[in-house]
Structures are given as C-alpha cells and as structure tokens.
Amino acid sequence: MQKYENTPIQPTPTLTDDEQWMRRCLWLARQGVAGAPPNPMVGAVVVCEGRIIGEGYHRRCGGPHAEVFAIESVKPADRQLLPQSTLYVCLEPCAHYGHTPPCAELIVRSGIKRVVVGCIDPFARVSGRGIDIMRRAGIEVVVGVLEKECRALNRRFITHQTKGRPFITLKWAASADGFIDAWRDNADTPPERLSTDLSIIRVHQLRARHQAILVGHHTLQLDRPKLTVRHWHGQDPVKVVLGRVEEGELPAGFRAFADIPTALKSLAREGVQSLLVEGGSQTLQAFIDCGLWDEAYEELSERVLGSGVPIPRMPVGVVRHTEQAWGAHFIHWENTDNGEEEGDEKGENDN
C-alpha cells in the first residue's frame, strides 16, 4: 500500500476545513479510476487536529473499500486518537454485505465520533442506510460537503443507478466548415480524416473510459470500424450497432439493437454504466433529439471539406466550453437539464 506522510496540510483560504479534507478524498478517489469501476470511485481520510493519520481509496471492484484502507492505515501509536478524529469520505459508507462487510459498521466499531460525507449513495441497498447506522450509534454525521464535485466524480455510476440507463457521451470530429464527412455511398471510398495522429489518442482514451461504444448501421456499412482502444491502454468496450442488421452482416464481437430504448435498457440490465456514441450524424442527432445524452465532445479540425454530412445540431442554451488536449481543440457540452429519475435496483454495487 502506498504510504503518505502524516504531515499537516495547510487549508486553502477559500475552503473550510471540511472542504479541504474532502478535496483530499476526491484526489484519492481518482486514483482508482482504472480498478474501481463498475463500483464508484471513493476516497477516505482520517484527520485528527489538522493531521492526516490514515487514508485510502477503493482500488478494485470486489476489494476493500476506501474506509477500510483509511482506518487500517492508522499507525498503532495513533489508534488512540480515533475517538477524537473525523473521517471524511466522498460517498456514503455502505450498509450491506457484498464482497465485503458494511463499512458503516466498521466505522462504528473504530470509535470515530464524527464523519463527513460528500454525497449519499443512490444504490438501493445503501441510500441513506449507512448514514442512519452511524447516527443511531451516536456518531455526528455531516452530509453534503462538496456534494456537486462528489456527484460529478461518479456521474456514470449515479446515472446508472438513478435513471436506469448508461451515462451517455456523444463524440464526433468536425471540419472547419461544419461537416463530419464527405458524402459517401459505398465502403470503397474512405472517410475523411479529421483527427490528427495525436488527437486520435484522445479519442481512444475516451473509448477506454466507457464500457460500451455505439455506431449506427450506416457507419458500420461504410467504415467497418474496429472500435478498439488500440492507441491507448485499457479494455475494449462492448461494441454496439444501432439499426436493423442483415444476417451475416454483423462482424464478430459486435451486437445490434433495432432502436435506442432497447439498446439502453439491455445495456443497463447487464450493468453497463457508460456508453460512447461515435456516429454517424443521424445516430448522434437521434440521441440529441431524444434528450438521451449527458455530455458531448466535438473535435475541431482545421480542414475544410466544402460540402458533406453536416455536424449534429445541439440544443440552444446548453452549457459548453472549449478544451485543448493532444494538440487539438474540443468543444465540450454538458447536459445539465437531464434531471434524475427514480430507477429500480440495477446491476451490482459492491460499495
């Protein structure tokens, strides 16, 4: 286990002490980005009089949770300080038996008397139960510190739990004059290359962060895409085609669904929490028009095509900002109007 020095951290002037330590939890949680999913990323810190005496994060699905690592990392000489300490954790401690025992009960046994929670876990077997266990044991529990940031960290997990569908990311590349490709009617004509050798790495990084990737039937016919992460590290996503596919037309390793609702429902039931939609234009527009998207990326190319397939039309007033990565400019939209809905218990959550 990686060791961290038990030295005081000077609080940032614009943050309260609780916010300062919650930021540390968020930083720790992000260290589990490769191993924690499909469980949420969680970090935990034990603080006594301005000094970290224990911390940890959820490293892999099925393994110990952040709270376990944090409490177990407290040195023997510091264990007497636990009743005077505060435990910070970015997601509500679990209240059920999964691959591991309930963290809420571990916290009670530890003797810690104050816990600060970033946000409530929407998973049906937790959802306030962990907080209730600790409060009934006499622990002071503060909820909602940096809640927005904590929810954003695990937005894929939370979307899956609250909406019963994967978190949906749209992605396309656009020419300088607003096209995603030239008009083509057969696979003999290759697609226009709008991504650079560097920016294609960013695309594959985005693929690696999603559990499934989807293209339309027309894109499958014209491009015969591989939809792998060969230019990045990680596991290839589940490959999905939208539309009616003739027998023998679907490449090995691909799955086809006739429509968007069927695809999302099936993927959600299988525990797929994130979906990347890469095209083509009609498929992307269909998701946009249905309001079934959470974020979108448009890679801006310097190439001019003159004519071709128009880029998708985004709704007016959607929050957007420009990002630069891997030598390319991207426009990033976030669908903040996508309100949460009540969902049934979906998939498996071990946190």
N, C-alpha and C positions, 0 to 999 in steps of 0.2 A: 504493500500500500504506500502511495506517495506520502511523504512527510511534509508538513508545513510548520514553519517556526511559530511558536506561541508568543508572538510579539504584538504589542498593542498597535492597532491601526488607527491613525488619526481620522476622525469623521470628517466627511466633506461638509463645509459650512452650510451648503444649501439643503442638506439632508438631515433628518432627525436620526438619532442613534439607531432606532429600529429600521429605518430605511437603509442606513449604511450597511447593517449586517444582512439585510435582505438582499442587497445588491451582491454581497459575497455569495449568498445562496444561489442566486441566479448564475453567477460566474461558474460556480462549482457544477451546477446542473448541466450547463452546456458541455462540460467535459464528457458527458455520457451520450452525446448526440449519435455516436455510431453504435453503441451497445444497448442502450435502454429501450428504444422502440421495439415492439409496439407499446410498451409501457411508457408513461410520461417521464420526462427528464426532471429529476428532483435533486436539489442540494440542501444540506442542513449544516448549521453551525451552532456550537455550544459556546456561549460567551459568559464570562464572569468578570465583572468590574472592568469592562473595556478590553478584556483579553480573550482571544480565542483559545479555548482549552480542548476543543475537539471539533472535527468537521469531516464531511464526507459527501459522496454523491452516489446515485444509483448507476451502477456501471453496466449491468447487463440484465436483460429480461430473465426472470427466474432466480436472480441472485439477490443478495441482501440489499435492503433499501437504504436510502441516504441516512435516515435517522439511526439505523443500526451502526453504520460505519462511524457516524459522528460520535455517538455515545461510547462505542468500543474503543475509539481512538484517544479518549481521555486517559492521560497517564495515571498510574496508581496514586501518585502524590497529589493529583488534582481531583480525585474522585470525591473527596470530602467537600469539594466546592459545588457539587451538582445541585444541592438544595438551594444554593444562592445564585444559581445560574439561570440564564434564559436560553431556550432552544429556539432557533429560527429555522423555518422550513418553508420552501416556496409553494408547496402543495400540501393540503390537509393529510395528516398521517392516516394510514389505512386502519380499518376497523374489523377486517375479516381475515380468515385463514385462506391463503392461496398457496403459493410455493413457499411462503414464509409466514410466521405468526403476525398478529396485528401489531403495528408499530405504536399505536396509541397505548396499548397495554405495556409495552416495553418502556415508554416514556413515564408512565405512572410508577412502574417498579424502580426506575432510575432515581426517583426522588426529586427530579426537576419540578420547580413550582411555577414557572412561567414559560409559556410557549407563544411564539408569534408566527402566524400562518399567513402566507401570501394570498392564497385563494382556496376555496372549497373544491374538493374533488367531485366532479359531476357523476362519477361512476356510481351506479345504482346501489352497490353494496357498501359504499362509503357515504358520500353525500351528506355530510354533517354528523355522521355517527362517530367518527374519530374525535371530533371536537367535543361531542357530548360525553364520550367516555372520559376524556381528560377533565372536563369541567365537573363531572359527578365525583371525580376523585379529589376535587379541591384545587385543581391547577387553574391559574389565571390564564385564559386563552384570548389573545388578541387576533382578530381576523381582518384581512383586507389591506395589509401593508404592501404597497407597490402592486396592488391587485392587477392593474392593467398590464404591467410588464410580466407578471407571473402567468397570466392567462395567455398572453401573446407567445410566451416561450413554448407552451404546449397547445397551441391553437389547433394543430392537427388532431391530437388526442381529444380535445374538448369538443371540436366539431363533430367528430365521430360519435361521441357519447351523447351530445345534446340534439343533434339533427338526424342521426341515424344514417349518415352518408359520409363518404370520404371528404376531407379537405381538398378543394379543387383549385389547382393552379393552371392558368392558361399561359401559353408561351408561343410567340411567333417572331420572325425576323421581318423587318420592313425596309424596302428601298427608300431612298431619299425622296421619291415622289409618290410614296404611299401604296406600294404593291408588295405582295408576298411571293409572287412568282409570275413568270410569263404564262400566257395561255398555252396549255398543252393538252393533247387528246390521246397520246399514247406513251408507253413507257420507253420508247426508243429515244425520246428527247429528254435529256437530263434536266433536273430542276435548276433554277438559277441559284448560284451560291452567294448568299448574302452574309453569312457568318465568315469570320476570318479563322485562320488556324488557331489563334489564341481564344477567340470568343467561343469556339465550339467546345473548348474545355469547360467554360462556364455552363454551357448547355448540358453537358454530361454530368457536371457537378449537380445541377438541378435535378436531373434524372435520378441520380444516386440518392437524393433526399426524398424521393417519393416511392411508394410501394407499388404503384401501378402507373402505366403510361398508355394513353389512348390516341388513336388517329382515326380519321374517317375512312370509309370504304374506298373512296376515290383516291385518297392519298396512298392507300395500300396498293391499289392497282398501278398507279403511275410511278411511285417512288420505290416500292418494295423495301421499306425501311427496316433496319435491323433493330432499332430501339434499344440499344445496349448502352452500357456505361464504359465502353472500351477506352475512352480517353480520360477516365477518372477511376478512382478506386471505389469498391463497393459492390453490392449485389444488383444484378439486372432486375429492373422492375417487372411486374406482371404485364404482359403485352396484350392490349385490348384493341379491337377494331369495332367501330360503330357502323352498323348498317347490315343489310342482308347479304350474306356471302354465299356464293355457289359452292356446292360440294367439291372438294379438292382444291379450292382456291386459297384456303387459309394456310399460311406457312406453319411449319411445326413450331410449337411453343406459343402460338397466338390463340386468343379467344375472341369470339364475336358475339355481339349483342345487337338486337334489332333496334333498340331505342335507348335514350338516355335514362329514363326511370328504371328500366330493367337492369341496365348496367350498374347503376349506382346502388340499387337495392341488393343485387347479387354480391358486389364487391364488399359492401358494408357487412353483410352476413358472414363473409369469410374473414372479417377482421381487417380489411384493407382500410387504412386511415387516411391515406393521401393519394391523390390522383393528379398526374400531369397530363394536360391535353395539349398536343402539339400541332393539331391541324387535321385537315386543311381549313380554309377560310369559312366554308359553310358549317363545318362541325364546330369551330370556335364560336361563330355567331349564334349557333343554336344554344350553346351553353349560356352565352351572354343574354340572349333574349329571354331565356327561362329564369334568369337570375341565379343560376346554379354555378356560381364561381365565388372564390374567396380572395384570390389575388391574380394578377396578370402581369406578364413581362413582355415588352416589345423591344427587341434588339434593333437599334437604329443603324442601318448601313449607309455608307456614302455612295453606293452605286445608284445609278438612275436607270430604270427599265423602260420608261416612256409609256408603256401600257402593260396590262396584265391583270392578275387576280387582285382585287382591292383588299386592303387590310380590313380586319374586323372593325365594326363601329362600336365604340364604348359608350355607355350611358353618360349623359351630361351630368356634371357635378360630382363625379366620383373622385375621391381623393387620389392624387397622383404625385409622384416626384421622380426626378431623374437620378440614376445611379451610374457609376462608372466602374467597370470590372473587366479584367483581362483585355484591356485595350479597346473596349467597346463601350458605347453608351446604351443604357436601357431606360425605358420608361416603366415605372412600377406603379400599378394601380392596386388599391385595397378596397374591398367591398365592405365598408363599414355599416352599410344598411342591412346586411344579412343578419337579421335577428335570430336569436336562438329559439329552437322549438323543443318541445318535450319529446324525448325519444325513449324507446324501450331499451332494456339492458342489451348491449351489443358487444359481441366478442368477449375476449378475456382480458381482464386487467389484473395484474398481479401487484399493483401498487396500493 
